[in-house]
Amino acid sequence: MTYTESDIVPTVERLAGQDVAALTQEQLDGIDQFHAGGPQAVDRLLPGLRLGRGMTALDVGSGLGGPARQIARTTGCDVVGVDITASYVAAAVELTRGAGLADRVTFLHTPLTGLPRADFDAALTMHVQMNVRDKRAFYAGIAARLRPGGRLAVFEVCRTGSTPPPLPLPWSLDGTDSFLPTAGELRRSIQAAGFDLVEWSDDTAWTTAWFADLGRRLATAPPPVSLPALLTDGPTRMLNYAIALTSGTLTVHRGTFTAPGTP
Ligand SMILES: C[S@@+](CC[C@H](N)C(=O)[O-])C[C@H]1O[C@@H](n2cnc3c(N)ncnc32)[C@H](O)[C@@H]1O
């Protein structure tokens, strides 16, 4: 089991020496965006999602809720996040209350199968499917919850070949819960789930540049608390991930798709 951290908000407040509601957006971005690329990665997904006021997005594997809150702030839409890690959902709810977004951004501790809705305007997964063995069933579950023609955006980690990346990784401590596809396998799984492809992009170079910039920023002005400090073996996991991207063992791919049916 990889995602075992609990009492996340009290830990953030202890390390930061202040209430989470008092943290700046930049400080929060370093804590609640559990993927490479930070808030800039979410920005890259937004045009494809085509969200606006009055719409509702579904964030599957919403983690601590950083992407969901950013999408709600930026587009004016509502967001529902689902995640199977109870302590992450609890932290996401608390951080959302602190951000004053609780009326528009909600989080549920449930697998997708526990969500009885089929009317979402758009959905996203960011750094989630690496933990999912049956990717076709996972994305079919998302397709079933979108309105006809609804958008799906993914920002996901893939392998390039059979060389295993160094462990531990952000999504897996020992490798037993890591099911990395190649980029082609992931794209085909999503299409086999019923989605039509709109855009497919290798964002590895962009992501490695983001990691390099992050390293420079952390060395120059280390924040009192950041995501790696909250995670079991956090710094090693982040470093191994960055090394695997730089050495060509892993890639990050971004995709946009449309759900079956005419809008
Ligand atoms: C690396 S974190 C990414 C969190 C968030 N998407 C982000 O980018 O900030 C992966 C998250 O996916 C969740 N997760 C893994 N498998 C899942 C599944 N089958 N259904 C829902 N959530 C899942 C984990 O609990 C964890 O919160």
PDBQT file of the ligand as one rigid body, heavy atoms in Angstrom, charges set to zero:
ROOT
HETATM    1  C1  LIG A 301      -0.412  10.414  -7.455  1.00  0.00    +0.000 C 
HETATM    2  S1  LIG A 301      -1.960  10.755  -6.716  1.00  0.00    +0.000 S 
HETATM    3  C2  LIG A 301      -2.646  11.996  -7.824  1.00  0.00    +0.000 C 
HETATM    4  C3  LIG A 301      -3.706  12.842  -7.129  1.00  0.00    +0.000 C 
HETATM    5  C4  LIG A 301      -4.314  13.949  -8.003  1.00  0.00    +0.000 C 
HETATM    6  N1  LIG A 301      -4.844  13.428  -9.246  1.00  0.00    +0.000 N 
HETATM    7  C5  LIG A 301      -3.300  15.027  -8.296  1.00  0.00    +0.000 C 
HETATM    8  O1  LIG A 301      -2.773  15.038  -9.426  1.00  0.00    +0.000 OA
HETATM    9  O2  LIG A 301      -3.044  15.867  -7.422  1.00  0.00    +0.000 OA
HETATM   10  C6  LIG A 301      -2.920   9.317  -7.193  1.00  0.00    +0.000 C 
HETATM   11  C7  LIG A 301      -4.286   9.297  -6.527  1.00  0.00    +0.000 C 
HETATM   12  O3  LIG A 301      -5.117   8.337  -7.202  1.00  0.00    +0.000 OA
HETATM   13  C8  LIG A 301      -5.900   7.666  -6.221  1.00  0.00    +0.000 C 
HETATM   14  N2  LIG A 301      -6.333   6.408  -6.844  1.00  0.00    +0.000 N 
HETATM   15  C9  LIG A 301      -5.577   5.340  -7.206  1.00  0.00    +0.000 A 
HETATM   16  N3  LIG A 301      -6.339   4.383  -7.785  1.00  0.00    +0.000 NA
HETATM   17  C10 LIG A 301      -7.608   4.866  -7.803  1.00  0.00    +0.000 A 
HETATM   18  C11 LIG A 301      -8.862   4.369  -8.280  1.00  0.00    +0.000 A 
HETATM   19  N4  LIG A 301      -8.968   3.158  -8.854  1.00  0.00    +0.000 N 
HETATM   20  N5  LIG A 301      -9.967   5.132  -8.137  1.00  0.00    +0.000 NA
HETATM   21  C12 LIG A 301      -9.883   6.356  -7.547  1.00  0.00    +0.000 A 
HETATM   22  N6  LIG A 301      -8.728   6.887  -7.070  1.00  0.00    +0.000 NA
HETATM   23  C13 LIG A 301      -7.613   6.158  -7.202  1.00  0.00    +0.000 A 
HETATM   24  C14 LIG A 301      -4.985   7.553  -5.021  1.00  0.00    +0.000 C 
HETATM   25  O4  LIG A 301      -5.701   7.305  -3.831  1.00  0.00    +0.000 OA
HETATM   26  C15 LIG A 301      -4.287   8.908  -5.049  1.00  0.00    +0.000 C 
HETATM   27  O5  LIG A 301      -5.000   9.869  -4.316  1.00  0.00    +0.000 OA
ENDROOT
TORSDOF 0
